[in-house]
Amino acid sequence: MFDKFFNKVDEKLKKTKEYLKSEEFQDKVNTFKDDAKKFAGEVETMGKNIVNDFSKNKNSSEDTKSDKEEATANETTQETNTVQKEEPKTTVDLESKETIVEESIEKPENEELLVADSDLPLPVKKSLISAGYSSITNIKKMTDEEILAIKGVGKASLDKIKNAKRGS
């Protein structure tokens, strides 16, 4: 009984070894290797494109920030502004894999806070923007009833709006 079993196992092992040495199997292995190399190349290209897009967007947003800062500097008034220090921002450069810590930037407290730049949850931002509100600074001047009248803004959102800060 065991002899028959072991004989069958030996036969299957022989066939398997023969198949592994066969041209058909080697062709499949080579096709798989080629496909894997092609896929790896595509993934590498996609990664590079993502890094390039990220760099372009980062540079674009930095240009916009410096334009805004320049405009703010040109519109300075005689008022004295209280200054609020923001936390340092940490980013990772994907190409060099280095962590970059930007120094904190002092910003005047009375600078207008935009809905889009706030730390509010996305649904709250969408509700406010859809209703035509772009400035958290102006919304904070409204009464609770006026804010609650905005479609999509409830009591929980009201608290978040009142405590809104500049997002990171």
VMD Tcl script that builds the backbone (N, CA, C; Angstrom):
set m [mol new atoms 504]
animate dup $m
set s [atomselect $m all]
$s set {name element resname resid chain x y z} {
  {N N MET 1 A 0.825 -1.191 0.000}
  {CA C MET 1 A 0.000 0.000 0.000}
  {C C MET 1 A 0.875 1.264 0.000}
  {N N PHE 2 A 1.855 1.297 0.905}
  {CA C PHE 2 A 2.743 2.459 0.936}
  {C C PHE 2 A 3.629 2.508 -0.304}
  {N N ASP 3 A 3.966 1.356 -0.823}
  {CA C ASP 3 A 4.816 1.308 -2.021}
  {C C ASP 3 A 4.142 1.998 -3.197}
  {N N LYS 4 A 2.845 1.722 -3.376}
  {CA C LYS 4 A 2.105 2.357 -4.467}
  {C C LYS 4 A 2.090 3.882 -4.284}
  {N N PHE 5 A 1.862 4.283 -3.063}
  {CA C PHE 5 A 1.808 5.730 -2.752}
  {C C PHE 5 A 3.146 6.388 -3.072}
  {N N PHE 6 A 4.249 5.809 -2.578}
  {CA C PHE 6 A 5.569 6.388 -2.811}
  {C C PHE 6 A 5.950 6.356 -4.288}
  {N N ASN 7 A 5.514 5.301 -4.985}
  {CA C ASN 7 A 5.782 5.230 -6.424}
  {C C ASN 7 A 5.076 6.375 -7.160}
  {N N LYS 8 A 3.828 6.655 -6.782}
  {CA C LYS 8 A 3.081 7.769 -7.406}
  {C C LYS 8 A 3.765 9.101 -7.105}
  {N N VAL 9 A 4.203 9.250 -5.852}
  {CA C VAL 9 A 4.894 10.492 -5.466}
  {C C VAL 9 A 6.173 10.648 -6.280}
  {N N ASP 10 A 6.923 9.560 -6.420}
  {CA C ASP 10 A 8.164 9.600 -7.210}
  {C C ASP 10 A 7.882 9.967 -8.663}
  {N N GLU 11 A 6.819 9.403 -9.229}
  {CA C GLU 11 A 6.451 9.712 -10.618}
  {C C GLU 11 A 6.114 11.189 -10.785}
  {N N LYS 12 A 5.325 11.700 -9.842}
  {CA C LYS 12 A 4.935 13.116 -9.919}
  {C C LYS 12 A 6.149 14.015 -9.734}
  {N N LEU 13 A 7.050 13.636 -8.861}
  {CA C LEU 13 A 8.278 14.411 -8.655}
  {C C LEU 13 A 9.115 14.442 -9.932}
  {N N LYS 14 A 9.238 13.301 -10.587}
  {CA C LYS 14 A 9.989 13.212 -11.848}
  {C C LYS 14 A 9.375 14.124 -12.905}
  {N N LYS 15 A 8.041 14.040 -13.022}
  {CA C LYS 15 A 7.350 14.867 -14.017}
  {C C LYS 15 A 7.538 16.351 -13.709}
  {N N THR 16 A 7.475 16.671 -12.420}
  {CA C THR 16 A 7.644 18.076 -12.018}
  {C C THR 16 A 9.051 18.559 -12.359}
  {N N LYS 17 A 10.065 17.743 -12.048}
  {CA C LYS 17 A 11.448 18.116 -12.358}
  {C C LYS 17 A 11.644 18.277 -13.857}
  {N N GLU 18 A 11.048 17.383 -14.623}
  {CA C GLU 18 A 11.143 17.468 -16.073}
  {C C GLU 18 A 10.480 18.743 -16.585}
  {N N TYR 19 A 9.320 19.040 -16.013}
  {CA C TYR 19 A 8.611 20.257 -16.428}
  {C C TYR 19 A 9.432 21.507 -16.093}
  {N N LEU 20 A 10.050 21.511 -14.902}
  {CA C LEU 20 A 10.855 22.671 -14.502}
  {C C LEU 20 A 12.049 22.881 -15.437}
  {N N LYS 21 A 12.528 21.805 -16.028}
  {CA C LYS 21 A 13.651 21.911 -16.968}
  {C C LYS 21 A 13.184 22.167 -18.398}
  {N N SER 22 A 11.910 22.032 -18.639}
  {CA C SER 22 A 11.382 22.155 -19.995}
  {C C SER 22 A 11.469 23.579 -20.524}
  {N N GLU 23 A 11.453 23.701 -21.839}
  {CA C GLU 23 A 11.483 24.992 -22.511}
  {C C GLU 23 A 10.213 25.792 -22.222}
  {N N GLU 24 A 9.096 25.082 -22.176}
  {CA C GLU 24 A 7.811 25.738 -21.904}
  {C C GLU 24 A 7.848 26.491 -20.577}
  {N N PHE 25 A 8.363 25.804 -19.535}
  {CA C PHE 25 A 8.433 26.448 -18.219}
  {C C PHE 25 A 9.423 27.607 -18.238}
  {N N GLN 26 A 10.571 27.421 -18.867}
  {CA C GLN 26 A 11.593 28.472 -18.933}
  {C C GLN 26 A 11.053 29.702 -19.668}
  {N N ASP 27 A 10.263 29.479 -20.721}
  {CA C ASP 27 A 9.638 30.599 -21.439}
  {C C ASP 27 A 8.700 31.362 -20.517}
  {N N LYS 28 A 7.914 30.628 -19.727}
  {CA C LYS 28 A 6.993 31.292 -18.780}
  {C C LYS 28 A 7.761 32.103 -17.748}
  {N N VAL 29 A 8.861 31.532 -17.235}
  {CA C VAL 29 A 9.685 32.237 -16.248}
  {C C VAL 29 A 10.255 33.513 -16.866}
  {N N ASN 30 A 10.786 33.406 -18.082}
  {CA C ASN 30 A 11.371 34.576 -18.753}
  {C C ASN 30 A 10.314 35.644 -19.037}
  {N N THR 31 A 9.118 35.211 -19.443}
  {CA C THR 31 A 8.020 36.160 -19.675}
  {C C THR 31 A 7.671 36.873 -18.384}
  {N N PHE 32 A 7.608 36.105 -17.298}
  {CA C PHE 32 A 7.302 36.691 -15.996}
  {C C PHE 32 A 8.374 37.702 -15.599}
  {N N LYS 33 A 9.650 37.348 -15.779}
  {CA C LYS 33 A 10.746 38.268 -15.446}
  {C C LYS 33 A 10.650 39.555 -16.271}
  {N N ASP 34 A 10.376 39.410 -17.570}
  {CA C ASP 34 A 10.244 40.583 -18.437}
  {C C ASP 34 A 9.097 41.480 -17.980}
  {N N ASP 35 A 7.952 40.844 -17.661}
  {CA C ASP 35 A 6.799 41.610 -17.184}
  {C C ASP 35 A 7.118 42.321 -15.870}
  {N N ALA 36 A 7.841 41.631 -14.980}
  {CA C ALA 36 A 8.206 42.222 -13.693}
  {C C ALA 36 A 9.129 43.423 -13.896}
  {N N LYS 37 A 10.099 43.308 -14.814}
  {CA C LYS 37 A 11.006 44.430 -15.095}
  {C C LYS 37 A 10.244 45.607 -15.685}
  {N N LYS 38 A 9.331 45.306 -16.594}
  {CA C LYS 38 A 8.529 46.358 -17.217}
  {C C LYS 38 A 7.684 47.074 -16.155}
  {N N PHE 39 A 7.062 46.288 -15.285}
  {CA C PHE 39 A 6.236 46.857 -14.221}
  {C C PHE 39 A 7.081 47.713 -13.281}
  {N N ALA 40 A 8.265 47.205 -12.915}
  {CA C ALA 40 A 9.158 47.960 -12.033}
  {C C ALA 40 A 9.543 49.292 -12.672}
  {N N GLY 41 A 9.797 49.267 -13.986}
  {CA C GLY 41 A 10.129 50.510 -14.690}
  {C C GLY 41 A 8.976 51.495 -14.682}
  {N N GLU 42 A 7.765 50.977 -14.873}
  {CA C GLU 42 A 6.580 51.839 -14.847}
  {C C GLU 42 A 6.381 52.444 -13.462}
  {N N VAL 43 A 6.570 51.631 -12.419}
  {CA C VAL 43 A 6.420 52.122 -11.045}
  {C C VAL 43 A 7.467 53.196 -10.761}
  {N N GLU 44 A 8.693 52.973 -11.208}
  {CA C GLU 44 A 9.755 53.961 -11.000}
  {C C GLU 44 A 9.416 55.277 -11.704}
  {N N THR 45 A 8.917 55.181 -12.939}
  {CA C THR 45 A 8.525 56.377 -13.691}
  {C C THR 45 A 7.396 57.114 -12.975}
  {N N MET 46 A 6.406 56.353 -12.508}
  {CA C MET 46 A 5.292 56.973 -11.787}
  {C C MET 46 A 5.793 57.680 -10.532}
  {N N GLY 47 A 6.705 57.034 -9.805}
  {CA C GLY 47 A 7.271 57.640 -8.600}
  {C C GLY 47 A 7.984 58.950 -8.908}
  {N N LYS 48 A 8.779 58.945 -9.980}
  {CA C LYS 48 A 9.491 60.164 -10.371}
  {C C LYS 48 A 8.510 61.265 -10.760}
  {N N ASN 49 A 7.432 60.896 -11.476}
  {CA C ASN 49 A 6.420 61.887 -11.862}
  {C C ASN 49 A 5.744 62.482 -10.626}
  {N N ILE 50 A 5.454 61.644 -9.643}
  {CA C ILE 50 A 4.823 62.135 -8.418}
  {C C ILE 50 A 5.747 63.108 -7.706}
  {N N VAL 51 A 7.022 62.741 -7.596}
  {CA C VAL 51 A 7.999 63.622 -6.941}
  {C C VAL 51 A 8.104 64.940 -7.702}
  {N N ASN 52 A 8.158 64.887 -9.045}
  {CA C ASN 52 A 8.245 66.115 -9.850}
  {C C ASN 52 A 7.002 66.980 -9.658}
  {N N ASP 53 A 5.814 66.350 -9.702}
  {CA C ASP 53 A 4.572 67.112 -9.493}
  {C C ASP 53 A 4.554 67.738 -8.117}
  {N N PHE 54 A 4.985 66.972 -7.111}
  {CA C PHE 54 A 5.015 67.483 -5.743}
  {C C PHE 54 A 5.949 68.686 -5.646}
  {N N SER 55 A 7.125 68.554 -6.278}
  {CA C SER 55 A 8.100 69.656 -6.252}
  {C C SER 55 A 7.547 70.891 -6.948}
  {N N LYS 56 A 6.897 70.689 -8.106}
  {CA C LYS 56 A 6.317 71.821 -8.835}
  {C C LYS 56 A 5.242 72.505 -8.002}
  {N N ASN 57 A 4.360 71.707 -7.388}
  {CA C ASN 57 A 3.290 72.282 -6.558}
  {C C ASN 57 A 3.859 73.003 -5.355}
  {N N LYS 58 A 4.906 72.433 -4.751}
  {CA C LYS 58 A 5.532 73.063 -3.590}
  {C C LYS 58 A 6.144 74.399 -4.005}
  {N N ASN 59 A 6.878 74.398 -5.115}
  {CA C ASN 59 A 7.494 75.639 -5.602}
  {C C ASN 59 A 6.431 76.666 -5.962}
  {N N SER 60 A 5.353 76.209 -6.583}
  {CA C SER 60 A 4.260 77.097 -6.974}
  {C C SER 60 A 3.615 77.718 -5.750}
  {N N SER 61 A 3.381 76.900 -4.704}
  {CA C SER 61 A 2.747 77.443 -3.504}
  {C C SER 61 A 3.706 78.370 -2.774}
  {N N GLU 62 A 5.029 78.083 -2.828}
  {CA C GLU 62 A 5.995 78.990 -2.202}
  {C C GLU 62 A 6.018 80.327 -2.934}
  {N N ASP 63 A 5.922 80.303 -4.293}
  {CA C ASP 63 A 5.875 81.541 -5.065}
  {C C ASP 63 A 4.640 82.340 -4.684}
  {N N THR 64 A 3.497 81.673 -4.553}
  {CA C THR 64 A 2.253 82.336 -4.187}
  {C C THR 64 A 2.380 82.942 -2.798}
  {N N LYS 65 A 3.002 82.192 -1.867}
  {CA C LYS 65 A 3.177 82.707 -0.512}
  {C C LYS 65 A 4.027 83.968 -0.539}
  {N N SER 66 A 5.135 83.945 -1.308}
  {CA C SER 66 A 5.998 85.115 -1.303}
  {C C SER 66 A 5.317 86.288 -1.998}
  {N N ASP 67 A 4.470 86.044 -2.993}
  {CA C ASP 67 A 3.689 87.122 -3.601}
  {C C ASP 67 A 2.739 87.731 -2.576}
  {N N LYS 68 A 2.068 86.870 -1.804}
  {CA C LYS 68 A 1.143 87.351 -0.766}
  {C C LYS 68 A 1.900 88.144 0.299}
  {N N GLU 69 A 3.070 87.610 0.708}
  {CA C GLU 69 A 3.860 88.301 1.723}
  {C C GLU 69 A 4.309 89.666 1.213}
  {N N GLU 70 A 4.701 89.733 -0.069}
  {CA C GLU 70 A 5.134 90.988 -0.664}
  {C C GLU 70 A 3.974 91.983 -0.686}
  {N N ALA 71 A 2.791 91.505 -1.077}
  {CA C ALA 71 A 1.612 92.368 -1.129}
  {C C ALA 71 A 1.271 92.868 0.264}
  {N N THR 72 A 1.382 92.011 1.259}
  {CA C THR 72 A 1.091 92.398 2.637}
  {C C THR 72 A 2.092 93.453 3.102}
  {N N ALA 73 A 3.362 93.260 2.738}
  {CA C ALA 73 A 4.389 94.219 3.133}
  {C C ALA 73 A 4.121 95.586 2.507}
  {N N ASN 74 A 3.615 95.608 1.283}
  {CA C ASN 74 A 3.324 96.869 0.606}
  {C C ASN 74 A 2.103 97.572 1.183}
  {N N GLU 75 A 1.232 96.798 1.825}
  {CA C GLU 75 A 0.003 97.374 2.374}
  {C C GLU 75 A 0.093 97.621 3.875}
  {N N THR 76 A 1.306 97.732 4.401}
  {CA C THR 76 A 1.442 97.901 5.850}
  {C C THR 76 A 0.785 99.190 6.301}
  {N N THR 77 A 0.232 99.118 7.490}
  {CA C THR 77 A -0.439 100.291 8.061}
  {C C THR 77 A 0.330 100.762 9.279}
  {N N GLN 78 A -0.130 101.838 9.896}
  {CA C GLN 78 A 0.507 102.388 11.079}
  {C C GLN 78 A 0.149 101.603 12.340}
  {N N GLU 79 A -0.819 100.658 12.210}
  {CA C GLU 79 A -1.245 99.883 13.380}
  {C C GLU 79 A -0.095 99.037 13.896}
  {N N THR 80 A -0.096 98.797 15.198}
  {CA C THR 80 A 0.864 97.839 15.743}
  {C C THR 80 A 0.150 96.508 15.820}
  {N N ASN 81 A 0.805 95.497 15.340}
  {CA C ASN 81 A 0.200 94.165 15.298}
  {C C ASN 81 A 0.788 93.300 16.399}
  {N N THR 82 A -0.087 92.550 17.070}
  {CA C THR 82 A 0.429 91.545 17.995}
  {C C THR 82 A 0.882 90.379 17.130}
  {N N VAL 83 A 1.939 89.721 17.546}
  {CA C VAL 83 A 2.533 88.685 16.721}
  {C C VAL 83 A 2.311 87.322 17.353}
  {N N GLN 84 A 1.956 86.366 16.515}
  {CA C GLN 84 A 1.721 84.985 16.940}
  {C C GLN 84 A 2.746 84.118 16.230}
  {N N LYS 85 A 3.414 83.260 16.949}
  {CA C LYS 85 A 4.430 82.414 16.354}
  {C C LYS 85 A 3.814 81.063 16.007}
  {N N GLU 86 A 3.996 80.623 14.753}
  {CA C GLU 86 A 3.475 79.330 14.331}
  {C C GLU 86 A 4.480 78.244 14.661}
  {N N GLU 87 A 3.981 77.016 14.796}
  {CA C GLU 87 A 4.833 75.863 15.033}
  {C C GLU 87 A 5.678 75.598 13.789}
  {N N PRO 88 A 6.903 75.097 13.967}
  {CA C PRO 88 A 7.714 74.746 12.795}
  {C C PRO 88 A 7.034 73.628 12.006}
  {N N LYS 89 A 7.173 73.666 10.680}
  {CA C LYS 89 A 6.576 72.649 9.827}
  {C C LYS 89 A 7.658 71.661 9.420}
  {N N THR 90 A 7.307 70.382 9.414}
  {CA C THR 90 A 8.251 69.337 9.034}
  {C C THR 90 A 7.785 68.710 7.741}
  {N N THR 91 A 8.683 68.609 6.770}
  {CA C THR 91 A 8.364 67.950 5.503}
  {C C THR 91 A 9.475 66.955 5.187}
  {N N VAL 92 A 9.197 66.029 4.283}
  {CA C VAL 92 A 10.193 65.050 3.871}
  {C C VAL 92 A 10.439 65.210 2.384}
  {N N ASP 93 A 11.707 65.389 2.015}
  {CA C ASP 93 A 12.094 65.465 0.611}
  {C C ASP 93 A 12.190 64.042 0.095}
  {N N LEU 94 A 11.295 63.677 -0.839}
  {CA C LEU 94 A 11.211 62.301 -1.302}
  {C C LEU 94 A 12.442 61.869 -2.083}
  {N N GLU 95 A 13.101 62.794 -2.780}
  {CA C GLU 95 A 14.275 62.411 -3.567}
  {C C GLU 95 A 15.469 62.107 -2.681}
  {N N SER 96 A 15.751 62.978 -1.711}
  {CA C SER 96 A 16.915 62.769 -0.863}
  {C C SER 96 A 16.569 62.028 0.414}
  {N N LYS 97 A 15.281 61.811 0.650}
  {CA C LYS 97 A 14.768 61.130 1.846}
  {C C LYS 97 A 15.220 61.843 3.124}
  {N N GLU 98 A 15.360 63.165 3.052}
  {CA C GLU 98 A 15.752 63.941 4.214}
  {C C GLU 98 A 14.524 64.601 4.822}
  {N N THR 99 A 14.542 64.753 6.127}
  {CA C THR 99 A 13.471 65.465 6.810}
  {C C THR 99 A 13.885 66.925 6.908}
  {N N ILE 100 A 12.979 67.805 6.511}
  {CA C ILE 100 A 13.266 69.234 6.499}
  {C C ILE 100 A 12.357 69.901 7.530}
  {N N VAL 101 A 12.938 70.631 8.452}
  {CA C VAL 101 A 12.148 71.366 9.438}
  {C C VAL 101 A 12.276 72.834 9.099}
  {N N GLU 102 A 11.144 73.430 8.704}
  {CA C GLU 102 A 11.148 74.846 8.375}
  {C C GLU 102 A 11.083 75.639 9.670}
  {N N GLU 103 A 11.816 76.743 9.703}
  {CA C GLU 103 A 11.792 77.569 10.897}
  {C C GLU 103 A 10.433 78.208 11.045}
  {N N SER 104 A 10.086 78.509 12.299}
  {CA C SER 104 A 8.774 79.104 12.534}
  {C C SER 104 A 8.717 80.498 11.922}
  {N N ILE 105 A 7.527 80.875 11.511}
  {CA C ILE 105 A 7.311 82.151 10.858}
  {C C ILE 105 A 6.384 82.964 11.739}
  {N N GLU 106 A 6.760 84.194 11.980}
  {CA C GLU 106 A 5.888 85.036 12.781}
  {C C GLU 106 A 4.844 85.665 11.870}
  {N N LYS 107 A 3.584 85.572 12.289}
  {CA C LYS 107 A 2.492 86.140 11.496}
  {C C LYS 107 A 1.652 87.031 12.400}
  {N N PRO 108 A 1.189 88.134 11.891}
  {CA C PRO 108 A 0.335 88.997 12.689}
  {C C PRO 108 A -0.972 88.275 13.008}
  {N N GLU 109 A -1.466 88.453 14.263}
  {CA C GLU 109 A -2.709 87.811 14.665}
  {C C GLU 109 A -3.901 88.307 13.866}
  {N N ASN 110 A -3.861 89.576 13.459}
  {CA C ASN 110 A -5.021 90.134 12.770}
  {C C ASN 110 A -5.005 89.851 11.266}
  {N N GLU 111 A -4.073 89.038 10.792}
  {CA C GLU 111 A -4.053 88.671 9.370}
  {C C GLU 111 A -5.291 87.835 9.068}
  {N N GLU 112 A -5.897 88.101 7.918}
  {CA C GLU 112 A -7.126 87.405 7.556}
  {C C GLU 112 A -6.879 85.906 7.381}
  {N N LEU 113 A -7.758 85.108 7.992}
  {CA C LEU 113 A -7.679 83.650 7.884}
  {C C LEU 113 A -8.729 83.182 6.891}
  {N N LEU 114 A -8.282 82.543 5.817}
  {CA C LEU 114 A -9.197 82.071 4.786}
  {C C LEU 114 A -9.709 80.675 5.131}
  {N N VAL 115 A -10.927 80.379 4.712}
  {CA C VAL 115 A -11.532 79.073 4.952}
  {C C VAL 115 A -10.629 77.980 4.391}
  {N N ALA 116 A -10.145 78.178 3.173}
  {CA C ALA 116 A -9.320 77.169 2.508}
  {C C ALA 116 A -8.020 76.892 3.260}
  {N N ASP 117 A -7.491 77.889 3.976}
  {CA C ASP 117 A -6.228 77.738 4.696}
  {C C ASP 117 A -6.415 77.278 6.136}
  {N N SER 118 A -7.647 77.102 6.564}
  {CA C SER 118 A -7.917 76.769 7.960}
  {C C SER 118 A -7.746 75.287 8.238}
  {N N ASP 119 A -7.787 74.937 9.526}
  {CA C ASP 119 A -7.684 73.538 9.934}
  {C C ASP 119 A -9.053 72.872 10.051}
  {N N LEU 120 A -10.088 73.502 9.490}
  {CA C LEU 120 A -11.439 72.950 9.552}
  {C C LEU 120 A -11.538 71.663 8.736}
  {N N PRO 121 A -12.423 70.754 9.154}
  {CA C PRO 121 A -12.637 69.539 8.361}
  {C C PRO 121 A -13.175 69.905 6.971}
  {N N LEU 122 A -12.864 69.073 5.989}
  {CA C LEU 122 A -13.241 69.335 4.604}
  {C C LEU 122 A -14.741 69.586 4.420}
  {N N PRO 123 A -15.649 68.796 5.039}
  {CA C PRO 123 A -17.085 69.063 4.837}
  {C C PRO 123 A -17.503 70.457 5.308}
  {N N VAL 124 A -16.904 70.920 6.407}
  {CA C VAL 124 A -17.228 72.260 6.919}
  {C C VAL 124 A -16.718 73.322 5.941}
  {N N LYS 125 A -15.487 73.128 5.443}
  {CA C LYS 125 A -14.934 74.066 4.461}
  {C C LYS 125 A -15.844 74.150 3.235}
  {N N LYS 126 A -16.260 72.969 2.735}
  {CA C LYS 126 A -17.111 72.945 1.546}
  {C C LYS 126 A -18.422 73.680 1.796}
  {N N SER 127 A -19.025 73.473 2.968}
  {CA C SER 127 A -20.289 74.146 3.290}
  {C C SER 127 A -20.112 75.661 3.296}
  {N N LEU 128 A -19.043 76.125 3.940}
  {CA C LEU 128 A -18.805 77.567 4.028}
  {C C LEU 128 A -18.519 78.173 2.652}
  {N N ILE 129 A -17.681 77.514 1.885}
  {CA C ILE 129 A -17.331 78.034 0.564}
  {C C ILE 129 A -18.542 78.011 -0.362}
  {N N SER 130 A -19.343 76.928 -0.297}
  {CA C SER 130 A -20.556 76.833 -1.127}
  {C C SER 130 A -21.535 77.951 -0.804}
  {N N ALA 131 A -21.552 78.349 0.466}
  {CA C ALA 131 A -22.458 79.417 0.884}
  {C C ALA 131 A -21.886 80.806 0.569}
  {N N GLY 132 A -20.667 80.848 0.016}
  {CA C GLY 132 A -20.084 82.119 -0.400}
  {C C GLY 132 A -19.167 82.763 0.622}
  {N N TYR 133 A -18.793 82.030 1.661}
  {CA C TYR 133 A -17.904 82.582 2.685}
  {C C TYR 133 A -16.482 82.102 2.432}
  {N N SER 134 A -15.538 83.041 2.371}
  {CA C SER 134 A -14.150 82.660 2.131}
  {C C SER 134 A -13.242 83.013 3.302}
  {N N SER 135 A -13.716 83.834 4.229}
  {CA C SER 135 A -12.870 84.310 5.321}
  {C C SER 135 A -13.401 83.852 6.684}
  {N N ILE 136 A -12.595 83.092 7.401}
  {CA C ILE 136 A -12.946 82.673 8.765}
  {C C ILE 136 A -12.992 83.908 9.659}
  {N N THR 137 A -12.098 84.833 9.408}
  {CA C THR 137 A -12.044 86.054 10.206}
  {C C THR 137 A -13.396 86.762 10.175}
  {N N ASN 138 A -14.015 86.872 8.993}
  {CA C ASN 138 A -15.330 87.521 8.882}
  {C C ASN 138 A -16.444 86.660 9.465}
  {N N ILE 139 A -16.350 85.340 9.300}
  {CA C ILE 139 A -17.385 84.449 9.831}
  {C C ILE 139 A -17.409 84.516 11.352}
  {N N LYS 140 A -16.235 84.625 11.975}
  {CA C LYS 140 A -16.165 84.696 13.439}
  {C C LYS 140 A -16.852 85.953 13.989}
  {N N LYS 141 A -17.026 86.964 13.128}
  {CA C LYS 141 A -17.703 88.200 13.543}
  {C C LYS 141 A -19.221 88.051 13.520}
  {N N MET 142 A -19.712 86.958 12.888}
  {CA C MET 142 A -21.150 86.728 12.770}
  {C C MET 142 A -21.690 86.150 14.076}
  {N N THR 143 A -23.011 86.255 14.262}
  {CA C THR 143 A -23.632 85.663 15.448}
  {C C THR 143 A -23.756 84.153 15.248}
  {N N ASP 144 A -23.937 83.429 16.352}
  {CA C ASP 144 A -24.101 81.979 16.268}
  {C C ASP 144 A -25.284 81.619 15.374}
  {N N GLU 145 A -26.349 82.355 15.491}
  {CA C GLU 145 A -27.554 82.070 14.703}
  {C C GLU 145 A -27.277 82.226 13.206}
  {N N GLU 146 A -26.535 83.265 12.851}
  {CA C GLU 146 A -26.199 83.486 11.443}
  {C C GLU 146 A -25.323 82.352 10.902}
  {N N ILE 147 A -24.383 81.907 11.714}
  {CA C ILE 147 A -23.495 80.822 11.285}
  {C C ILE 147 A -24.282 79.519 11.155}
  {N N LEU 148 A -25.161 79.245 12.131}
  {CA C LEU 148 A -25.958 78.013 12.105}
  {C C LEU 148 A -26.955 77.998 10.946}
  {N N ALA 149 A -27.257 79.170 10.396}
  {CA C ALA 149 A -28.190 79.251 9.267}
  {C C ALA 149 A -27.530 78.799 7.955}
  {N N ILE 150 A -26.213 78.672 7.954}
  {CA C ILE 150 A -25.497 78.225 6.759}
  {C C ILE 150 A -25.755 76.738 6.581}
  {N N LYS 151 A -26.171 76.346 5.381}
  {CA C LYS 151 A -26.485 74.944 5.096}
  {C C LYS 151 A -25.243 74.074 5.301}
  {N N GLY 152 A -25.409 73.008 6.098}
  {CA C GLY 152 A -24.310 72.082 6.357}
  {C C GLY 152 A -23.511 72.410 7.599}
  {N N VAL 153 A -23.882 73.495 8.288}
  {CA C VAL 153 A -23.164 73.865 9.507}
  {C C VAL 153 A -24.080 73.610 10.707}
  {N N GLY 154 A -23.633 72.745 11.601}
  {CA C GLY 154 A -24.383 72.434 12.812}
  {C C GLY 154 A -23.634 72.914 14.031}
  {N N LYS 155 A -24.106 72.477 15.214}
  {CA C LYS 155 A -23.502 72.926 16.468}
  {C C LYS 155 A -22.039 72.514 16.585}
  {N N ALA 156 A -21.733 71.272 16.197}
  {CA C ALA 156 A -20.340 70.805 16.270}
  {C C ALA 156 A -19.449 71.639 15.341}
  {N N SER 157 A -19.963 71.933 14.161}
  {CA C SER 157 A -19.203 72.747 13.204}
  {C C SER 157 A -19.002 74.152 13.734}
  {N N LEU 158 A -20.026 74.670 14.413}
  {CA C LEU 158 A -19.946 76.024 14.969}
  {C C LEU 158 A -18.765 76.141 15.921}
  {N N ASP 159 A -18.610 75.151 16.807}
  {CA C ASP 159 A -17.476 75.166 17.749}
  {C C ASP 159 A -16.146 75.116 16.999}
  {N N LYS 160 A -16.087 74.286 15.963}
  {CA C LYS 160 A -14.844 74.166 15.190}
  {C C LYS 160 A -14.524 75.469 14.470}
  {N N ILE 161 A -15.545 76.143 13.955}
  {CA C ILE 161 A -15.334 77.422 13.265}
  {C C ILE 161 A -14.800 78.453 14.242}
  {N N LYS 162 A -15.395 78.508 15.440}
  {CA C LYS 162 A -14.968 79.504 16.436}
  {C C LYS 162 A -13.541 79.276 16.897}
  {N N ASN 163 A -13.088 78.023 16.847}
  {CA C ASN 163 A -11.727 77.693 17.284}
  {C C ASN 163 A -10.771 77.476 16.114}
  {N N ALA 164 A -11.200 77.839 14.913}
  {CA C ALA 164 A -10.391 77.589 13.710}
  {C C ALA 164 A -9.064 78.336 13.767}
  {N N LYS 165 A -8.048 77.641 13.275}
  {CA C LYS 165 A -6.706 78.216 13.170}
  {C C LYS 165 A -6.193 77.964 11.762}
  {N N ARG 166 A -5.037 78.509 11.482}
  {CA C ARG 166 A -4.411 78.266 10.193}
  {C C ARG 166 A -3.967 76.822 10.158}
  {N N GLY 167 A -4.331 76.119 9.088}
  {CA C GLY 167 A -3.949 74.705 8.926}
  {C C GLY 167 A -2.490 74.572 8.560}
  {N N SER 168 A -1.980 73.332 8.680}
  {CA C SER 168 A -0.559 73.135 8.354}
  {C C SER 168 A -0.379 72.742 6.925}
}
mol reanalyze $m
mol bondsrecalc $m
mol representation Tube
mol addrep $m
